[in-house]
């Protein structure tokens, strides 16, 4: 993977998010996958993104929101989806966190929300059970869990608790499940 290409792709996605927020004056939802290691385009990654996108669109629609525009990306950083969504930014982040925590592919999901002013709405801003786990927020949602244990992922990553091979074994199994369930997603209705 070319590092310059990776940075250019991330900048292009960021600029698309800012552009959509400004154009529609509404929050923007961005979905990427948490895939450790240099290869972000593993078999099943597109299927996983499609299933998670479908789940997010259904949650937005069920909450009375509307996806008004969307873009899909493919590149060295893996598949990605960005959508301008007409609904309250905090409510949108709450839905995104709910999908991350409840969907069978949720641990792979990285669903970010930006408000209409281009400011990130972080996981810690979403009301939840207070967290006493090391590395967690004082209020709001617990930090993302490790793929392999119940500790915060950021803590395991920082301490190097698990090898890349161990992490990728879990990711590959999860992506196989996504491939087996592919084709069940429906298009969003902008």
C-alpha positions in Angstrom: 0.0 0.0 0.0 1.4 3.4 -1.0 1.2 5.7 2.0 0.7 8.8 -0.1 -2.2 7.2 -1.9 -3.7 6.2 1.5 -3.4 9.8 2.8 -4.9 11.2 -0.5 -7.9 8.9 -0.2 -8.5 9.8 3.4 -8.3 13.5 2.5 -10.7 13.0 -0.4 -13.2 11.3 1.9 -12.8 14.1 4.5 -13.3 16.8 1.9 -16.4 14.9 0.6 -17.8 14.8 4.1 -17.2 18.6 4.6 -18.7 19.3 1.2 -21.9 17.3 1.9 -22.3 18.9 5.3 -22.0 22.4 3.8 -24.1 21.6 0.7 -27.1 20.1 2.5 -26.6 21.8 5.9 -27.1 18.5 7.7 -25.0 15.9 9.5 -22.9 13.4 7.5 -22.4 9.8 8.3 -19.3 8.0 7.2 -18.8 4.3 7.3 -15.5 2.5 7.0 -14.2 -0.9 8.3 -11.9 -1.6 11.2 -9.5 -4.0 9.5 -6.1 -4.3 11.2 -2.9 -4.5 9.1 -1.9 -3.0 5.8 -4.5 -4.7 3.5 -7.9 -3.1 4.0 -9.4 -4.8 1.0 -9.7 -8.4 2.3 -12.2 -10.8 0.7 -15.7 -10.0 2.1 -14.9 -6.4 2.9 -17.3 -5.0 0.3 -20.0 -7.4 1.4 -19.5 -6.3 5.1 -19.7 -2.6 4.2 -22.9 -3.2 2.1 -24.6 -5.1 5.0 -23.6 -2.4 7.5 -24.7 0.4 5.1 -28.1 -1.3 4.8 -28.5 -1.6 8.5 -27.6 2.1 9.0 -30.0 3.2 6.3 -32.8 1.2 7.8 -32.0 2.6 11.3 -32.0 6.2 9.9 -35.3 5.6 8.1 -36.9 4.0 11.1 -36.0 7.0 13.2 -37.6 9.4 10.7 -34.4 10.5 9.1 -33.5 10.6 5.4 -30.3 10.0 3.4 -30.3 12.9 1.0 -27.1 12.1 -0.9 -24.4 9.4 -0.7 -21.0 8.5 -2.1 -19.1 5.2 -2.1 -15.3 4.9 -2.2 -12.9 2.1 -3.0 -9.2 2.3 -2.7 -6.1 1.4 -0.6 -7.9 2.3 2.7 -10.7 -0.2 1.9 -14.4 0.4 0.9 -16.2 3.4 2.4 -19.6 5.0 2.3 -20.5 8.6 3.1 -24.0 10.0 3.3 -25.6 13.4 4.1 -28.5 12.6 6.5 -31.4 14.8 7.5 -31.7 14.2 11.2 -30.3 15.5 14.5 -26.5 14.8 14.6 -26.6 13.4 18.2 -29.5 11.1 17.3 -27.6 9.9 14.2 -24.5 9.1 16.3 -26.7 7.2 18.7 -28.0 5.1 15.8 -24.4 4.6 14.5 -23.2 3.4 17.9 -26.2 1.1 18.3 -25.3 -0.6 15.0 -21.7 -0.9 16.0 -22.7 -2.5 19.3 -25.5 -4.8 18.0 -25.0 -5.9 14.4 -23.1 -9.2 13.9 -20.6 -7.1 11.8 -20.7 -4.2 14.2 -17.2 -4.7 15.6 -15.8 -4.1 12.1 -17.9 -1.0 11.6 -16.4 2.5 12.1 -19.4 4.8 11.7 -18.4 8.4 12.2 -20.8 11.3 12.4 -20.0 15.0 11.6 -22.5 17.7 12.4 -23.7 20.2 9.8 -20.8 22.6 10.9 -18.2 19.9 10.1 -17.5 19.0 13.8 -17.1 15.4 14.8 -19.8 13.9 17.1 -17.8 11.4 19.2 -18.9 8.1 20.8 -18.3 9.6 24.2 -20.9 12.3 23.5 -23.6 9.6 23.3 -25.4 8.9 26.6 -24.9 5.4 27.9 -23.8 3.5 30.9 -21.0 5.1 32.8 -17.8 3.3 32.2 -15.3 2.3 34.8 -13.1 0.3 32.4 -9.5 1.6 32.1 -9.2 3.9 29.1 -13.0 4.6 29.0 -14.9 7.8 29.1 -16.1 9.2 32.3 -19.6 9.6 30.8 -21.1 8.3 27.6 -20.5 5.0 25.8 -17.8 2.5 26.7 -14.8 2.6 24.3 -14.7 0.0 21.4 -13.8 -3.5 22.6 -10.9 -5.5 21.3 -11.6 -8.1 18.7 -10.2 -10.8 21.0 -10.9 -9.8 24.6 -13.1 -7.5 26.6 -10.6 -4.8 27.1 -10.8 -1.5 25.2 -9.3 -1.9 21.7 -7.1 1.2 22.1 -5.5 -0.3 25.2 -4.8 -3.6 23.6 -3.4 -1.9 20.5 -1.2 0.4 22.7 0.1 -2.5 24.8 0.5 -4.8 21.8 -1.4 -7.6 23.6 -2.4 -9.5 20.4 -0.5 -10.3 17.2 -1.7 -9.1 13.8 -2.2 -12.8 12.9 -4.6 -13.3 15.9 -6.6 -10.2 15.0 -6.8 -11.1 11.3 -8.0 -14.6 12.1 -11.1 -13.1 13.8 -11.5 -10.5 11.0 -11.4 -13.2 8.3 -14.0 -15.3 10.1 -16.3 -12.2 10.4 -15.8 -11.3 6.8 -16.7 -14.8 5.7 -20.0 -14.3 7.5 -20.5 -11.1 5.6 -19.9 -12.9 2.3 -22.4 -15.6 3.2 -25.0 -13.0 4.0 -24.3 -10.7 1.0 -27.1 -10.0 -1.4 -29.5 -9.4 1.4 -28.9 -5.6 1.6 -31.3 -3.1 0.0 -30.4 0.3 -1.6 -30.8 3.4 0.5 -33.5 5.7 -0.7 -32.0 9.2 -1.0 
